[in-house]
Amino acid sequence: MQFAILISVLIAVLLSAFLLLTHVHSFFRIKSQEAIVAFDQANRQLFESLEQDKISKDTVVSIVDIKTSKQFINYHGVWQKRYTEVDIHNQKAVKIAYTGTERSDNTPNLYIEDRNSPIVVVGATRLEGKSYIPKQGIKAGNISGKYYQGNALYYGRVLESKTSLPEMNPEWIRYLENIIQGDLIGQGEMIALEKELKNTFYNPLQVIYDRGPVFLDDEKITGNIVIQSGTKIIVGSGAKLTDVVLIAPEIIIKTGVRGSFQSIATKNIKIGRKCYLSYPSSAILIDKKIIKEDGQNNQLLYAKPDFVIDKGAVVEGVIVYLNKNKSTNNRIKTHVEIASNATVIGEVYCQGNVDFQGTVLGSLYAQQCIARQSGSVYLNHIYNGKILLNPVIDYAGLPFVNSKYSIAKWLY
């Protein structure tokens, strides 16, 4: 009798265990399916948001049946940071990405404002792709006895440019002006500079601020962090910066720096020799200086450029010079200098003059190209500069007006 009872109890326990195991398997299968659905819908929601460029500082929340969706779009340096979140029965999936303007069939490789002057190509200059140039066209020239070496004046198509550059999104310009005035200092969590810092983009922004100079040389800083100085930031070759945003009047990136970060300045930027800033990096100079030309001297001829990319440097991403004093007519002032053997893989956008002797694989937009050679300034001359096709098929870049967006980088 006792043996029969024992057998009955064992059978009951086994049946209970089997039922519990079946229930657990079913529960985890349902939860796994909900997690997969949440991930898929968060991913889809982010891609659908690429159709819009309206910035929303506040999180937009949508609740439909058992699904809660959240999303916001704001700027983070050059890029738009898009956040989407889907929650189904507490199974939450989050996707965050940098996005930028995608290339189209009409994207220029070279765009020079029409100022009633032809483009003159000299030396080893090579122009590939679509060139938007003044109606006076392209011609070959020489500087100090050095003539154009190409077999053709251009290798692609030539179209007529307008009297102004393609327009940037004004909302982005306002964002830049606000953050250089310290708008992020009140929004982010203030932290101290340490040897090693990491903050994921799932967490709130962290801000390091100093009224004096900030020197970065042996720090390793990664993620959703802004470093801002009231005077200057100097980045040494020992610094390891990833996805960080630097803001200061003056930013100096010394020889040999390697990383992937953004720089926003108001006075000058220098990217030193043999630096390698990988995609998606950016450097932006918002120039508010007022400089008047003096017809009695050559001070502008010998003035140092505001923005220098030195020899052997490589920047994968965006170079921007914005002139906030467009009323000044600095015809011979060099605003951006791209030295020989310097390379930009992406875009250069300059509301001023570019002295261009390096290589751009992508797009160069400028009011005017100038060449400073042999003690003279040659207007609308390109000397040894090369505009080549962008090798990055899915490149995403500057926020132009009325543009479509694509993914620049998935964040963590």
Backbone hydrogen bonds in HBPLUS format (Angstrom, degrees):
<---DONOR---> <-ACCEPTOR-->    atom                        ^
c    i                          cat <-CA-CA->   ^        H-A-AA   ^      H-
h    n   atom  resd res      DA  || num        DHA   H-A  angle D-A-AA Bond
n    s   type  num  typ     dist DA aas  dist angle  dist       angle   num
A0005-ILE N   A0001-MET O   3.05 MM   4  6.40 155.6  2.11 147.2 153.7     1
A0006-LEU N   A0002-GLN O   2.92 MM   4  6.17 156.1  1.98 144.5 151.2     2
A0007-ILE N   A0003-PHE O   2.93 MM   4  6.20 159.8  1.97 149.5 154.5     3
A0008-SER N   A0004-ALA O   2.91 MM   4  6.14 157.4  1.96 146.3 152.8     4
A0009-VAL N   A0005-ILE O   2.87 MM   4  6.17 156.5  1.92 151.2 157.3     5
A0010-LEU N   A0006-LEU O   2.92 MM   4  6.20 162.4  1.96 152.1 156.8     6
A0011-ILE N   A0007-ILE O   2.90 MM   4  6.14 159.4  1.94 151.5 157.1     7
A0012-ALA N   A0008-SER O   2.89 MM   4  6.12 156.0  1.95 145.7 152.7     8
A0013-VAL N   A0009-VAL O   2.82 MM   4  6.11 156.3  1.88 152.2 158.7     9
A0014-LEU N   A0010-LEU O   2.86 MM   4  6.10 163.9  1.88 150.2 154.8    10
A0015-LEU N   A0011-ILE O   2.85 MM   4  6.04 161.8  1.88 150.3 155.7    11
A0016-SER N   A0012-ALA O   2.86 MM   4  6.03 154.9  1.92 143.6 151.1    12
A0017-ALA N   A0013-VAL O   2.76 MM   4  6.01 158.0  1.81 151.2 157.8    13
A0018-PHE N   A0014-LEU O   2.81 MM   4  6.03 156.4  1.86 147.9 154.9    14
A0019-LEU N   A0015-LEU O   2.85 MM   4  6.08 161.2  1.88 149.2 154.2    15
A0020-LEU N   A0016-SER O   2.79 MM   4  5.99 157.7  1.84 148.3 155.1    16
A0021-LEU N   A0017-ALA O   2.78 MM   4  5.95 159.1  1.82 147.9 154.0    17
A0022-THR N   A0018-PHE O   2.84 MM   4  6.05 158.2  1.89 148.0 154.3    18
A0023-HIS N   A0019-LEU O   2.85 MM   4  6.09 155.6  1.91 144.5 151.5    19
A0024-VAL N   A0020-LEU O   2.80 MM   4  6.07 159.1  1.85 151.1 157.0    20
A0025-HIS N   A0021-LEU O   2.84 MM   4  6.06 165.8  1.86 152.2 156.1    21
A0026-SER N   A0022-THR O   2.89 MM   4  6.06 159.1  1.93 145.8 152.2    22
A0027-PHE N   A0023-HIS O   2.75 MM   4  5.97 153.5  1.82 147.4 155.5    23
A0028-PHE N   A0024-VAL O   2.85 MM   4  6.09 169.1  1.86 157.6 159.4    24
A0029-ARG N   A0025-HIS O   2.87 MM   4  5.97 148.6  1.96 143.9 153.4    25
A0030-ILE N   A0026-SER O   2.94 MM   4  6.16 157.3  1.99 146.1 151.6    26
A0031-LYS N   A0027-PHE O   2.87 MM   4  6.15 163.7  1.90 151.2 156.3    27
A0032-SER N   A0028-PHE O   2.74 MM   4  5.78 154.4  1.81 141.5 149.3    28
A0033-GLN N   A0029-ARG O   2.92 MM   4  6.06 155.3  1.98 141.5 148.4    29
A0034-GLU N   A0030-ILE O   2.82 MM   4  6.12 154.6  1.89 147.7 155.2    30
A0035-ALA N   A0031-LYS O   2.82 MM   4  6.07 152.3  1.90 145.7 153.4    31
A0036-ILE N   A0032-SER O   2.90 MM   4  6.16 155.6  1.96 148.1 154.6    32
A0037-VAL N   A0033-GLN O   2.89 MM   4  6.13 159.5  1.93 149.5 155.2    33
A0038-ALA N   A0034-GLU O   2.82 MM   4  6.00 160.5  1.86 147.4 153.2    34
A0039-PHE N   A0035-ALA O   2.91 MM   4  6.09 161.5  1.94 148.1 152.9    35
A0040-ASP N   A0036-ILE O   2.92 MM   4  6.09 162.5  1.95 147.9 153.1    36
A0041-GLN N   A0037-VAL O   2.87 MM   4  6.05 160.1  1.91 151.9 157.4    37
A0042-ALA N   A0038-ALA O   2.88 MM   4  6.04 152.2  1.96 147.3 155.1    38
A0043-ASN N   A0039-PHE O   2.97 MM   4  6.13 157.8  2.02 147.7 153.7    39
A0044-ARG N   A0040-ASP O   2.90 MM   4  6.11 158.7  1.94 144.8 151.2    40
A0045-GLN N   A0041-GLN O   2.77 MM   4  5.84 154.1  1.84 142.0 149.7    41
A0046-LEU N   A0042-ALA O   3.05 MM   4  6.25 150.9  2.14 142.0 148.5    42
A0047-PHE N   A0043-ASN O   3.13 MM   4  6.47 161.9  2.17 149.3 153.7    43
A0048-GLU N   A0044-ARG O   2.88 MM   4  6.12 153.5  1.95 149.7 157.7    44
A0049-SER N   A0045-GLN O   3.05 MM   4  6.24 139.4  2.22 137.3 147.5    45
A0049-SER N   A0046-LEU O   3.12 MM   3  5.09 124.5  2.44  92.9 107.2    46
A0050-LEU N   A0047-PHE O   3.16 MM   3  5.38 152.9  2.23 103.1 111.2    47
A0051-GLU N   A0048-GLU O   3.25 MM   3  6.02 170.0  2.26 118.3 121.3    48
A0052-GLN N   A0049-SER O   3.02 MM   3  5.64 167.2  2.03 118.3 122.5    49
A0056-SER N   A0073-ILE O   2.79 MM  17  5.33 153.6  1.86 146.4 155.5    50
A0060-VAL N   A0071-GLN O   2.88 MM  11  5.36 170.7  1.89 161.6 158.4    51
A0071-GLN N   A0060-VAL O   3.04 MM  11  5.36 138.8  2.22 136.6 148.8    52
A0062-SER N   A0069-SER O   2.78 MM   7  5.02 158.2  1.82 148.8 153.4    53
A0069-SER N   A0062-SER O   2.70 MM   7  5.02 171.0  1.71 158.6 161.6    54
A0064-VAL N   A0067-LYS O   2.87 MM   3  5.31 162.3  1.90 161.8 166.0    55
A0067-LYS N   A0064-VAL O   2.89 MM   3  5.31 161.0  1.93 139.6 138.3    56
A0068-THR N   A0087-ASP O   2.94 MM  19  5.08 159.4  1.98 143.9 150.8    57
A0087-ASP N   A0068-THR O   2.82 MM  19  5.08 155.4  1.88 148.1 156.2    58
A0070-LYS N   A0085-GLU O   2.79 MM  15  4.98 155.8  1.85 147.5 151.9    59
A0085-GLU N   A0070-LYS O   2.77 MM  15  4.98 148.8  1.87 155.0 153.5    60
A0072-PHE N   A0083-TYR O   3.05 MM  11  5.41 147.5  2.16 140.7 148.1    61
A0083-TYR N   A0072-PHE O   2.99 MM  11  5.41 169.1  2.00 166.7 167.9    62
A0074-ASN N   A0081-LYS O   3.12 MM   7  5.43 162.4  2.16 145.9 150.5    63
A0081-LYS N   A0074-ASN O   2.60 MM   7  5.43 162.5  1.63 169.3 175.9    64
A0076-HIS N   A0079-TRP O   2.77 MM   3  5.41 158.2  1.81 167.1 165.6    65
A0080-GLN N   A0099-THR O   3.00 MM  19  5.12 172.6  2.00 154.1 153.7    66
A0099-THR N   A0080-GLN O   2.74 MM  19  5.12 144.1  1.86 144.8 156.5    67
A0082-ARG N   A0097-ALA O   2.92 MM  15  5.46 167.6  1.93 161.7 163.7    68
A0097-ALA N   A0082-ARG O   3.06 MM  15  5.46 149.5  2.16 144.1 153.3    69
A0084-THR N   A0095-LYS O   2.95 MM  11  5.40 158.7  2.00 158.6 164.3    70
A0095-LYS N   A0084-THR O   2.95 MM  11  5.40 161.6  1.98 153.5 158.5    71
A0086-VAL N   A0093-ALA O   2.96 MM   7  5.42 159.5  2.00 154.7 161.5    72
A0093-ALA N   A0086-VAL O   2.91 MM   7  5.42 157.5  1.96 153.1 160.6    73
A0088-ILE N   A0091-GLN O   3.10 MM   3  5.09 165.1  2.13 127.6 129.8    74
A0091-GLN N   A0088-ILE O   2.95 MM   3  5.09 153.9  2.02 108.2 116.7    75
A0411-LEU N   A0096-ILE O   2.88 MM 315  5.33 170.2  1.89 135.1 137.6    76
A0098-TYR N   A0409-LYS O   2.77 MM 311  5.09 158.7  1.81 157.4 162.3    77
A0408-ALA N   A0098-TYR O   2.77 MM 310  5.26 170.1  1.78 139.3 140.4    78
A0409-LYS N   A0098-TYR O   3.31 MM 311  5.09 159.1  2.35 128.7 128.6    79
A0100-GLY N   A0406-SER O   3.01 MM 306  5.70 153.7  2.08 156.4 163.9    80
A0406-SER N   A0100-GLY O   2.82 MM 306  5.70 152.7  1.89 160.9 168.6    81
A0101-THR N   A0397-GLY O   2.96 MM 296  4.91 144.2  2.09 117.9 115.9    82
A0397-GLY N   A0101-THR O   2.85 MM 296  4.91 163.1  1.88 131.4 134.0    83
A0102-GLU N   A0404-LYS O   2.93 MM 302  5.95 159.7  1.97 138.4 144.4    84
A0107-THR N   A0104-SER O   3.20 MM   3  5.28 167.2  2.22 106.6 110.3    85
A0109-ASN N   A0130-LYS O   2.84 MM  21  5.25 167.3  1.86 148.2 150.7    86
A0364-LEU N   A0109-ASN O   2.89 MM 255  6.06 145.8  2.01 128.3 137.0    87
A0110-LEU N   A0130-LYS O   3.14 MM  20  6.54 152.2  2.22 154.2 153.5    88
A0132-TYR N   A0110-LEU O   2.66 MM  22  5.90 171.5  1.67 162.6 160.0    89
A0111-TYR N   A0364-LEU O   2.82 MM 253  6.23 151.4  1.90 163.9 163.9    90
A0366-ALA N   A0111-TYR O   2.93 MM 255  6.38 159.3  1.97 169.1 173.9    91
A0112-ILE N   A0132-TYR O   2.94 MM  20  6.32 161.3  1.97 165.3 169.3    92
A0113-GLU N   A0366-ALA O   3.21 MM 253  6.73 150.9  2.30 146.9 155.4    93
A0114-ASP N   A0162-LYS O   2.85 MM  48  5.47 162.2  1.88 133.6 137.6    94
A0119-ILE N   A0137-GLY O   2.92 MM  18  6.30 161.3  1.95 160.2 163.1    95
A0139-LYS N   A0119-ILE O   2.91 MM  20  6.37 155.6  1.97 164.5 171.2    96
A0120-VAL N   A0380-ASN O   2.93 MM 260  6.24 167.8  1.94 160.4 163.0    97
A0382-ILE N   A0120-VAL O   2.86 MM 262  6.26 157.9  1.91 168.5 172.6    98
A0121-VAL N   A0139-LYS O   2.99 MM  18  6.40 156.4  2.05 154.2 161.5    99
A0141-GLY N   A0121-VAL O   3.08 MM  20  5.97 150.0  2.17 156.1 151.0   100
A0122-VAL N   A0382-ILE O   2.97 MM 260  6.07 153.7  2.04 174.3 166.8   101
A0384-ASN N   A0122-VAL O   3.16 MM 262  6.37 164.9  2.18 155.6 150.9   102
A0149-GLN N   A0123-GLY O   2.89 MM  26  5.50 156.2  1.94 153.0 145.0   103
A0126-ARG N   A0385-GLY O   3.11 MM 259  6.70 146.5  2.22 142.4 149.4   104
A0387-ILE N   A0126-ARG O   2.82 MM 261  6.13 165.7  1.84 170.2 174.5   105
A0155-TYR N   A0127-LEU O   2.72 MM  28  5.90 161.5  1.76 172.0 176.1   106
A0128-GLU N   A0387-ILE O   2.91 MM 259  5.79 147.4  2.02 146.3 156.9   107
A0129-GLY N   A0155-TYR O   3.12 MM  26  6.47 130.3  2.37 148.4 139.1   108
A0157-ARG N   A0129-GLY O   3.00 MM  28  6.19 145.1  2.13 129.5 140.0   109
A0131-SER N   A0157-ARG O   2.86 MM  26  6.18 165.4  1.88 155.1 159.7   110
A0159-LEU N   A0131-SER O   2.80 MM  28  6.08 164.9  1.83 151.8 155.6   111
A0133-ILE N   A0159-LEU O   2.92 MM  26  6.39 155.5  1.98 167.1 162.9   112
A0161-SER N   A0133-ILE O   2.84 MM  28  4.84 159.7  1.88 125.2 127.1   113
A0137-GLY N   A0134-PRO O   2.93 MM   3  5.82 171.0  1.94 128.4 131.4   114
A0143-ILE N   A0146-LYS O   3.03 MM   3  5.21 147.9  2.14 134.5 139.6   115
A0146-LYS N   A0143-ILE O   2.97 MM   3  5.21 159.2  2.01 111.7 118.6   116
A0401-VAL N   A0167-GLU O   3.01 MM 234  5.93 162.5  2.04 155.8 153.6   117
A0169-ASN N   A0399-PRO O   2.87 MM 230  5.83 155.5  1.93 170.6 164.4   118
A0172-TRP N   A0169-ASN O   2.98 MM   3  5.43 130.6  2.23 110.8 122.9   119
A0173-ILE N   A0169-ASN O   3.31 MM   4  6.76 151.9  2.40 147.1 155.1   120
A0174-ARG N   A0170-PRO O   3.02 MM   4  6.30 159.7  2.06 148.7 153.3   121
A0175-TYR N   A0171-GLU O   3.03 MM   4  6.25 153.2  2.11 140.8 148.3   122
A0176-LEU N   A0172-TRP O   3.01 MM   4  6.32 160.2  2.05 152.5 156.2   123
A0177-GLU N   A0173-ILE O   3.04 MM   4  6.34 163.3  2.07 152.4 156.5   124
A0178-ASN N   A0174-ARG O   2.94 MM   4  6.14 150.7  2.03 148.4 156.6   125
A0179-ILE N   A0175-TYR O   3.00 MM   4  6.30 160.7  2.04 155.6 160.0   126
A0180-ILE N   A0176-LEU O   3.11 MM   4  6.29 156.0  2.17 152.4 158.1   127
A0181-GLN N   A0178-ASN O   3.15 MM   3  5.23 138.0  2.34  97.2 109.1   128
A0183-ASP N   A0178-ASN O   3.07 MM   5  5.42 153.1  2.14 137.4 138.3   129
A0182-GLY N   A0179-ILE O   3.05 MM   3  5.01 160.9  2.09 102.2 107.0   130
A0185-ILE N   A0182-GLY O   3.09 MM   3  5.36 142.2  2.23 106.2 117.0   131
A0187-GLN N   A0184-LEU O   3.08 MM   3  4.92 134.8  2.29  92.6 105.7   132
A0188-GLY N   A0184-LEU O   2.97 MM   4  5.91 166.1  1.99 159.3 158.1   133
A0189-GLU N   A0205-LEU O   2.90 MM  16  6.25 167.9  1.92 151.8 149.2   134
A0207-VAL N   A0189-GLU O   2.83 MM  18  5.82 162.5  1.87 141.4 143.8   135
A0191-ILE N   A0207-VAL O   2.93 MM  16  5.99 161.1  1.97 153.0 154.6   136
A0220-LYS N   A0195-LYS O   2.75 MM  25  6.12 158.0  1.80 153.0 159.4   137
A0197-LEU N   A0220-LYS O   2.92 MM  23  6.39 157.3  1.97 153.1 158.7   138
A0222-THR N   A0197-LEU O   2.97 MM  25  6.26 152.5  2.04 140.2 148.9   139
A0199-ASN N   A0222-THR O   3.05 MM  23  6.51 151.1  2.13 149.0 157.4   140
A0224-ASN N   A0199-ASN O   2.72 MM  25  5.33 151.1  1.80 155.2 154.5   141
A0203-ASN N   A0200-THR O   3.17 MM   3  5.68 157.9  2.23 108.5 115.0   142
A0206-GLN N   A0224-ASN O   3.22 MM  18  6.52 159.7  2.26 149.4 155.6   143
A0226-VAL N   A0206-GLN O   2.92 MM  20  6.38 158.1  1.97 157.5 164.5   144
A0208-ILE N   A0226-VAL O   2.82 MM  18  6.20 162.1  1.85 163.3 169.4   145
A0228-GLN N   A0208-ILE O   2.80 MM  20  6.17 169.4  1.81 171.5 174.8   146
A0210-ASP N   A0228-GLN O   3.08 MM  18  6.59 148.0  2.18 152.4 162.3   147
A0230-GLY N   A0210-ASP O   2.95 MM  20  6.45 141.8  2.10 143.3 150.4   148
A0214-VAL N   A0232-LYS O   2.96 MM  18  6.40 152.6  2.04 149.7 158.5   149
A0234-ILE N   A0214-VAL O   2.94 MM  20  6.37 161.5  1.97 164.7 170.5   150
A0216-LEU N   A0234-ILE O   2.87 MM  18  6.15 172.0  1.87 173.1 174.2   151
A0236-GLY N   A0216-LEU O   2.61 MM  20  5.89 174.6  1.61 171.7 172.8   152
A0240-LYS N   A0219-GLU O   2.85 MM  21  6.22 165.9  1.87 164.4 167.3   153
A0221-ILE N   A0240-LYS O   2.92 MM  19  6.31 149.3  2.01 155.5 165.2   154
A0242-THR N   A0221-ILE O   3.03 MM  21  6.46 155.0  2.10 157.8 163.2   155
A0223-GLY N   A0242-THR O   2.94 MM  19  6.29 152.2  2.02 157.8 166.9   156
A0225-ILE N   A0223-GLY O   2.79 MM   2  5.67 134.0  2.00 111.6  96.7   157
A0245-VAL N   A0225-ILE O   3.19 MM  20  6.60 161.8  2.22 152.9 158.5   158
A0227-ILE N   A0245-VAL O   2.85 MM  18  6.24 163.7  1.88 164.2 169.6   159
A0247-ILE N   A0227-ILE O   2.90 MM  20  6.27 154.1  1.97 157.0 159.7   160
A0229-SER N   A0247-ILE O   2.93 MM  18  6.42 153.8  1.99 159.2 167.7   161
A0250-GLU N   A0231-THR O   3.30 MM  19  6.49 140.7  2.46 136.6 147.6   162
A0233-ILE N   A0250-GLU O   2.92 MM  17  6.44 148.3  2.02 153.8 163.8   163
A0252-ILE N   A0233-ILE O   2.93 MM  19  6.36 163.7  1.95 162.0 167.5   164
A0235-VAL N   A0252-ILE O   2.85 MM  17  6.27 165.3  1.87 165.1 170.0   165
A0254-LYS N   A0235-VAL O   2.93 MM  19  6.00 164.1  1.95 164.0 168.6   166
A0239-ALA N   A0236-GLY O   3.14 MM   3  5.73 165.8  2.16 118.8 123.2   167
A0260-SER N   A0241-LEU O   3.03 MM  19  6.27 165.1  2.05 154.2 158.4   168
A0243-ASP N   A0260-SER O   2.53 MM  17  5.78 152.6  1.60 169.7 173.2   169
A0262-GLN N   A0244-VAL O   2.94 MM  18  6.32 166.9  1.95 162.3 166.7   170
A0246-LEU N   A0262-GLN O   2.76 MM  16  6.04 164.8  1.79 151.1 156.1   171
A0264-ILE N   A0246-LEU O   2.80 MM  18  6.08 147.2  1.91 149.6 160.5   172
A0248-ALA N   A0264-ILE O   3.09 MM  16  6.59 155.2  2.15 158.0 165.2   173
A0266-THR N   A0249-PRO O   3.20 MM  17  4.51 141.8  2.35 101.4 112.4   174
A0267-LYS N   A0249-PRO O   2.70 MM  18  5.08 148.6  1.80 147.7 143.2   175
A0268-ASN N   A0249-PRO O   3.35 MM  19  6.91 151.5  2.44 145.5 152.1   176
A0251-ILE N   A0268-ASN O   3.11 MM  17  6.57 160.2  2.15 153.8 159.9   177
A0270-LYS N   A0251-ILE O   3.05 MM  19  6.57 151.8  2.13 156.8 164.5   178
A0253-ILE N   A0270-LYS O   2.80 MM  17  5.98 171.4  1.81 170.8 173.7   179
A0272-GLY N   A0253-ILE O   2.72 MM  19  5.66 153.5  1.79 154.6 164.0   180
A0257-VAL N   A0254-LYS O   3.40 MM   3  6.17 152.0  2.49 144.6 141.1   181
A0256-GLY N   A0273-ARG O   2.92 MM  17  6.35 152.5  2.00 159.8 168.8   182
A0276-TYR N   A0257-VAL O   2.84 MM  19  6.33 160.3  1.88 159.1 165.1   183
A0259-GLY N   A0276-TYR O   3.14 MM  17  6.68 152.8  2.22 157.6 159.8   184
A0278-SER N   A0259-GLY O   2.84 MM  19  6.21 147.1  1.95 158.5 160.9   185
A0282-SER N   A0261-PHE O   3.31 MM  21  6.73 154.5  2.37 134.8 137.0   186
A0263-SER N   A0282-SER O   2.94 MM  19  6.22 145.3  2.07 131.2 142.1   187
A0284-ILE N   A0263-SER O   2.74 MM  21  6.09 159.8  1.78 154.5 161.2   188
A0265-ALA N   A0284-ILE O   2.87 MM  19  6.28 162.5  1.90 162.1 167.6   189
A0286-ILE N   A0265-ALA O   2.88 MM  21  6.26 168.5  1.89 156.8 156.1   190
A0269-ILE N   A0306-ASP O   3.07 MM  37  6.59 150.3  2.16 151.4 160.5   191
A0308-VAL N   A0269-ILE O   3.01 MM  39  6.44 159.7  2.05 153.1 158.4   192
A0271-ILE N   A0308-VAL O   2.85 MM  37  6.15 168.5  1.87 163.3 166.9   193
A0310-ASP N   A0271-ILE O   2.91 MM  39  6.05 174.7  1.91 173.8 174.6   194
A0274-LYS N   A0311-LYS O   3.29 MM  37  6.75 146.7  2.40 134.6 144.1   195
A0314-VAL N   A0275-CYS O   2.82 MM  39  6.07 157.0  1.87 148.3 155.9   196
A0277-LEU N   A0314-VAL O   2.90 MM  37  6.25 167.0  1.92 163.0 164.8   197
A0316-GLU N   A0277-LEU O   2.78 MM  39  6.01 165.6  1.80 173.7 178.1   198
A0281-SER N   A0316-GLU O   3.14 MM  35  6.05 169.2  2.15 159.0 155.7   199
A0318-VAL N   A0281-SER O   3.09 MM  37  6.54 153.4  2.17 139.8 146.5   200
A0283-ALA N   A0318-VAL O   2.93 MM  35  6.40 142.4  2.08 150.1 162.1   201
A0320-VAL N   A0283-ALA O   2.91 MM  37  6.29 160.2  1.95 161.4 164.2   202
A0285-LEU N   A0320-VAL O   2.87 MM  35  6.20 157.7  1.92 149.9 156.7   203
A0322-LEU N   A0285-LEU O   2.86 MM  37  6.19 169.3  1.87 166.8 170.1   204
A0287-ASP N   A0322-LEU O   2.81 MM  35  6.00 149.7  1.90 165.9 176.1   205
A0324-LYS N   A0287-ASP O   2.86 MM  37  5.88 168.9  1.87 162.4 165.6   206
A0297-ASN N   A0294-ASP O   3.25 MM   3  5.93 169.3  2.26 121.1 123.6   207
A0301-LEU N   A0298-ASN O   2.99 MM   3  5.24 129.9  2.25 103.8 117.7   208
A0307-PHE N   A0335-HIS O   3.05 MM  28  6.05 133.7  2.27 141.0 154.6   209
A0337-GLU N   A0307-PHE O   2.80 MM  30  6.22 160.4  1.83 164.8 171.7   210
A0309-ILE N   A0337-GLU O   2.89 MM  28  6.19 161.1  1.92 172.6 178.1   211
A0339-ALA N   A0309-ILE O   3.04 MM  30  6.14 169.5  2.05 168.7 171.7   212
A0313-ALA N   A0310-ASP O   3.19 MM   3  5.85 160.7  2.23 137.7 138.6   213
A0343-THR N   A0313-ALA O   2.82 MM  30  6.25 163.4  1.85 160.8 166.6   214
A0315-VAL N   A0343-THR O   2.90 MM  28  6.37 157.0  1.95 155.4 162.9   215
A0345-ILE N   A0315-VAL O   2.82 MM  30  6.22 160.5  1.86 153.0 159.7   216
A0317-GLY N   A0345-ILE O   2.95 MM  28  6.12 133.1  2.17 128.4 142.8   217
A0347-GLU N   A0317-GLY O   2.98 MM  30  6.48 155.9  2.04 158.1 165.8   218
A0319-ILE N   A0347-GLU O   2.85 MM  28  6.18 152.5  1.93 152.1 161.4   219
A0349-TYR N   A0319-ILE O   2.82 MM  30  6.23 158.3  1.86 156.4 163.6   220
A0321-TYR N   A0349-TYR O   2.78 MM  28  6.22 155.6  1.84 160.7 166.1   221
A0351-GLN N   A0321-TYR O   2.94 MM  30  5.97 163.5  1.97 149.0 154.1   222
A0328-THR N   A0325-ASN O   3.16 MM   3  6.02 161.2  2.20 121.4 125.5   223
A0331-ARG N   A0329-ASN O   3.06 MM   2  5.70 125.7  2.36 107.3  91.9   224
A0335-HIS N   A0353-ASN O   3.09 MM  18  5.33 149.4  2.18 132.9 142.4   225
A0336-VAL N   A0353-ASN O   3.12 MM  17  6.47 159.1  2.16 160.4 163.2   226
A0355-ASP N   A0336-VAL O   2.87 MM  19  6.29 160.7  1.91 163.0 169.0   227
A0338-ILE N   A0355-ASP O   2.94 MM  17  6.26 163.1  1.97 157.3 162.3   228
A0357-GLN N   A0338-ILE O   2.92 MM  19  5.92 170.3  1.93 164.9 168.1   229
A0342-ALA N   A0339-ALA O   3.10 MM   3  5.47 152.9  2.17 130.8 130.6   230
A0359-THR N   A0342-ALA O   2.88 MM  17  6.29 157.9  1.93 159.6 167.0   231
A0344-VAL N   A0359-THR O   2.90 MM  15  6.37 155.7  1.96 156.6 164.8   232
A0361-LEU N   A0344-VAL O   2.82 MM  17  6.20 158.7  1.87 157.8 165.1   233
A0346-GLY N   A0361-LEU O   3.05 MM  15  6.13 128.9  2.32 123.8 138.5   234
A0363-SER N   A0346-GLY O   2.95 MM  17  6.43 154.7  2.01 153.4 161.7   235
A0348-VAL N   A0363-SER O   2.83 MM  15  6.24 147.8  1.94 149.9 160.7   236
A0365-TYR N   A0348-VAL O   2.71 MM  17  6.01 164.9  1.74 159.2 164.6   237
A0350-CYS N   A0365-TYR O   2.85 MM  15  5.98 153.0  1.92 137.8 146.9   238
A0367-GLN N   A0352-GLY O   3.21 MM  15  5.15 132.8  2.45 142.9 152.8   239
A0368-GLN N   A0352-GLY O   3.30 MM  16  6.41 144.7  2.44 151.8 146.0   240
A0354-VAL N   A0368-GLN O   2.96 MM  14  6.46 154.3  2.03 153.1 161.0   241
A0370-ILE N   A0354-VAL O   2.90 MM  16  5.93 163.4  1.93 137.3 141.5   242
A0386-LYS N   A0358-GLY O   2.98 MM  28  6.39 153.3  2.05 153.2 161.0   243
A0360-VAL N   A0386-LYS O   2.83 MM  26  6.23 164.2  1.85 169.0 174.3   244
A0388-LEU N   A0360-VAL O   2.84 MM  28  6.13 164.2  1.87 152.9 158.4   245
A0362-GLY N   A0388-LEU O   2.95 MM  26  6.29 130.3  2.20 166.5 158.3   246
A0380-ASN N   A0369-CYS O   2.54 MM  11  4.52 116.7  1.92 158.6 175.9   247
A0371-ALA N   A0378-TYR O   2.98 MM   7  5.04 147.7  2.08 134.0 144.2   248
A0378-TYR N   A0371-ALA O   2.85 MM   7  5.04 162.2  1.89 141.8 147.9   249
A0373-GLN N   A0376-SER O   2.99 MM   3  5.48 140.2  2.15 147.4 157.3   250
A0376-SER N   A0373-GLN O   2.93 MM   3  5.48 157.9  1.98 118.9 126.1   251
A0395-TYR N   A0392-VAL O   3.33 MM   3  5.28 150.5  2.42 115.5 111.4   252
A0400-PHE N   A0398-LEU O   3.03 MM   2  5.93 127.2  2.32 110.3  95.1   253
